[in-house]
Every structure is written in C-alpha cells, then in structure tokens.
Amino acid sequence: MHISRFTGSCYLSLGDFRRAERLLTKTTDELHDRRNSRAVGPGSLALARIRRGEMDAALVAFSTAVNELHSTRGGGGMNVAFSAARELRPWRDELAVQEAQDQLMTLMEVT
C-alpha cells in the first residue's frame, strides 16, 4: 500500500495526473487500517484532481483528508492538505473552496 501511495505521488510530481489519480484512489481505499497514513492518500488525490481541473472531486478528497486529520494530526497529511489548499487559490472566490479552506482552518483551531 505504501508503494502504491509513493508511486501515485511520483506520478503526481511528474505531471501524470490521470495515472496518479488512479493509483491514489486505489491506495486511499486500502488505507483504513493505517491511522497515520489515512490523510496523505486523499490529500494527494485532491492534488491530482485539482491539477486535472476536477474541482468537485478534488474538494471531496480534500474534505476526506481534513476529516482524517481531525483524529490523526499526522504531519505528512498536514503538509499535503496545506499544499492542496494553496493550489485551490485560483478558485478562492467559489463558495465550496472557501468552505473547504475554512474546514482546514477549523482543524487548526481544535486543540
């Protein structure tokens, strides 16, 4: 599972967003038993979907990542979620994007 997540992240970095999305979707579905990895998969999937211009699907993955972070507070997941939030900036005037970014800020308020 870690290999698939790593491979998906590599394809994401290489700009092959379709292949990255396919691998990351599969990996995200398989990570339910790995507490600290659960946010990284959907966060990376959000990045792949943002880069493909699939905003609705990206926001679903982003929300999943942030929800996982509420319980895990994993550093890798935080990094990926904030990277995705930065890449959402061009759509910051859209209500759904504002709500997603507010969800991330709410995470930071919780102690």
Beta strands, then each sheet from edge to edge (+ up, - down):
end
